[in-house]
Amino acid sequence: MFNIGPLEFLVLGAVALMVFGPDKLPQLAKDAARMLRTLRDMAQGARSQLSSELGPEFANFDLNSLNPRTAIRNALLSDDDDFSSLNPKDMVQRALRGEDEPVKAHPMDAATPVIPPGETPLVAGEAAPYDPDAT
């Protein structure tokens, strides 16, 4: 977890023994263990409260999925998207045979602008109306 080897742990123990002394070191170790246990219980309580607050929809929600590194790894290495069936030649052939529905043009894609009823189009060089309350 902390990437501490046996030699480094021994050095840390020797330094702690010299700094705190043999009388205070056991009590200090007990207090540190109690603090770690309390922090672990608080984290577990927060996880359980979060899962109970989110409800049954998120019962299998994994907090590790919120880690950006994990999210990127899952996005790059997952095989959820199967694009093997999207062969461009086959798609063109099906469209030419009329098997696919033709794409309908959206009204906003028209070359001429749509002017609402009761309004007149702008004359060339005329400035667009300005509404100071809208900005």
C-alpha positions as CSV (number, residue, x, y, z in Angstrom):
1,M,0.0,0.0,0.0
2,F,2.7,2.5,1.0
3,N,5.5,0.8,-1.0
4,I,7.6,0.4,2.2
5,G,10.1,-2.4,2.1
6,P,11.3,-4.4,5.2
7,L,14.6,-2.4,5.5
8,E,12.7,1.0,5.3
9,F,10.2,-0.3,7.9
10,L,13.0,-1.3,10.2
11,V,14.7,2.2,9.8
12,L,11.4,3.9,10.5
13,G,10.9,1.8,13.6
14,A,14.4,2.6,14.9
15,V,13.9,6.4,14.3
16,A,10.5,6.2,16.1
17,L,12.1,4.4,19.0
18,M,14.8,7.1,19.3
19,V,12.4,10.0,18.9
20,F,9.5,8.8,21.2
21,G,11.4,6.5,23.5
22,P,10.5,2.9,24.6
23,D,8.0,4.2,27.1
24,K,5.7,6.1,24.7
25,L,6.1,4.0,21.6
26,P,3.6,1.2,22.5
27,Q,0.9,3.7,23.4
28,L,1.6,5.7,20.2
29,A,1.3,2.5,18.2
30,K,-2.1,1.7,19.9
31,D,-3.3,5.2,19.2
32,A,-2.3,5.0,15.5
33,A,-4.0,1.6,15.1
34,R,-7.2,3.0,16.7
35,M,-7.1,6.0,14.4
36,L,-6.7,3.9,11.3
37,R,-9.5,1.6,12.4
38,T,-11.8,4.6,13.0
39,L,-10.9,6.1,9.6
40,R,-11.6,2.7,7.9
41,D,-15.0,2.5,9.7
42,M,-15.9,6.0,8.6
43,A,-15.0,5.3,5.0
44,Q,-17.1,2.1,5.1
45,G,-20.0,4.0,6.7
46,A,-19.8,6.7,4.0
47,R,-19.8,4.0,1.3
48,S,-22.8,2.2,2.8
49,Q,-24.7,5.5,3.2
50,L,-24.0,6.6,-0.4
51,S,-25.2,3.2,-1.7
52,S,-28.4,3.4,0.4
53,E,-29.1,7.0,-0.6
54,L,-28.6,6.3,-4.3
55,G,-31.2,3.5,-4.2
56,P,-31.6,0.1,-5.9
57,E,-30.7,1.5,-9.3
58,F,-27.1,1.9,-8.3
59,A,-26.8,-1.2,-6.1
60,N,-23.9,-2.5,-8.1
61,F,-22.3,0.9,-8.4
62,D,-18.5,0.8,-8.1
63,L,-16.8,3.8,-6.6
64,N,-13.5,2.8,-8.4
65,S,-15.3,3.5,-11.7
66,L,-15.1,7.3,-10.8
67,N,-11.3,7.2,-10.9
68,P,-10.3,8.9,-14.2
69,R,-7.5,6.4,-14.8
70,T,-9.9,3.5,-14.5
71,A,-12.5,5.1,-16.7
72,I,-10.0,5.7,-19.5
73,R,-8.6,2.2,-19.2
74,N,-12.2,0.8,-19.4
75,A,-13.0,3.0,-22.4
76,L,-9.9,2.1,-24.3
77,L,-9.8,-1.6,-23.6
78,S,-13.5,-2.5,-23.6
79,D,-15.0,-4.4,-26.6
80,D,-18.5,-3.0,-26.1
81,D,-18.6,-1.3,-29.5
82,D,-18.6,-3.8,-32.3
83,F,-18.1,-1.9,-35.6
84,S,-17.3,-4.9,-37.7
85,S,-20.8,-5.0,-39.1
86,L,-20.4,-1.4,-40.4
87,N,-18.8,-2.1,-43.8
88,P,-19.1,1.1,-45.9
89,K,-19.4,-0.8,-49.2
90,D,-22.3,-2.9,-47.9
91,M,-24.0,0.2,-46.6
92,V,-23.7,1.9,-50.0
93,Q,-24.9,-1.2,-51.9
94,R,-28.0,-1.5,-49.6
95,A,-28.8,2.2,-50.1
96,L,-28.5,1.8,-53.9
97,R,-30.9,-1.2,-53.8
98,G,-33.3,0.8,-51.7
99,E,-33.1,-1.4,-48.7
100,D,-32.3,1.5,-46.3
101,E,-34.7,4.3,-45.7
102,P,-33.4,7.5,-47.3
103,V,-32.2,10.2,-45.0
104,K,-34.8,13.0,-44.8
105,A,-33.6,16.6,-44.9
106,H,-34.1,18.6,-41.8
107,P,-36.1,21.9,-42.4
108,M,-33.2,23.9,-40.9
109,D,-30.8,22.5,-43.5
110,A,-32.5,24.4,-46.3
111,A,-30.5,26.9,-48.2
112,T,-33.2,29.6,-47.7
113,P,-33.8,30.8,-44.2
114,V,-37.1,30.2,-42.6
115,I,-38.8,33.5,-41.7
116,P,-41.6,33.4,-39.1
117,P,-44.9,34.8,-40.2
118,G,-45.3,38.6,-39.7
119,E,-41.6,39.4,-39.9
120,T,-39.7,40.9,-42.8
121,P,-36.3,39.8,-43.8
122,L,-33.3,42.1,-43.2
123,V,-32.2,44.3,-46.1
124,A,-28.6,44.0,-47.2
125,G,-26.5,46.1,-44.9
126,E,-29.2,46.4,-42.2
127,A,-28.0,45.6,-38.7
128,A,-29.8,42.8,-36.7
129,P,-32.1,44.0,-33.9
130,Y,-30.4,44.3,-30.6
131,D,-32.1,43.4,-27.3
132,P,-30.1,44.6,-24.2
133,D,-32.4,42.6,-21.9
134,A,-31.5,39.3,-23.6
135,T,-27.7,39.7,-23.1
